[in-house]
């Protein structure tokens, strides 16, 4: 899928260990697509960025992709334990 490849190419550049990154797209209960990014806990601050600026920029890109298709999304980030 386009969104998975786009997110992996963006987020993997931020991580110390890109091999821990995974991105899954599914449906949530309220007709939104659910995007789940999973990575190592040590890389989470790199994805969030200072004052949340990095994740905000990532969300903006995701929203733009979905808006062009007329869809809505929900982006979640989790850590592997």
N, C-alpha and C positions, 0 to 999 in steps of 0.2 A: 504494500500500500504506500501511497505517496507520503502520508503524514508520518508513518513509522520511519521511513528512510530519511525524511527531512529532519525529524527529531534526533535520530541516531547520529546523523552527520553533524548537527549543531552541538549536541550535548557531549558527544564523545571527545570533542576538541577541548572540553573543559576538565576532563577527568584525568587523574593520575593513572588509573588502570581502566581503560575503555572496555576491556574484555568483560567487566562485571556489569555492563550496561545492558538492559533489555527494555523493549518498548512493546506494549501490547495494546491493541485497540479492540473495544467491545461495546456493547450497548448497556446503558444504565436504564433504570426503570422509568425515567421521565422523558423518553425519546431523545435523550442526548447521547452522543458517543462518549464513551469513557476511555481516556488515554492514561495508561499506567506506565510510568517510568520507574524502573527499579535499578538501584546501584548499590555499591558498597557504602556503608555509613561514613567512612572517612572522606568520601567525595561529595557528600550532601552539601556542605558549605560552599563548595565550588559551583554547584548548580544554583543555589539560592543567591549567592553573591552578596555584596555589601548592601545592606538595607533592602534586600529583595530585588535589586535592580536587574540581575541576570534572569531570574525566573520570571519577572515581569515582562522582560523582552521576549523570552521564549513563549510565554502565554500570548503575547501580541501576535507573534508569527502564527501560532496555532489558530487563534481566532480569525486571523485574516484568511487562512486557508479554508477554514470551515465556512466563513461568511460568504466566500466566493461560490460555495456550493449550496448556500442557503440552509446550512445545518448549524447546530449548536454543539458544544463540547464541554467536557469537564476534564481537567488535567490534574492527575494525582501523582505525587512522587513518594516512593517508599524506599526503604533500605533493607538490604539483606542482613540477616543477623549472623 
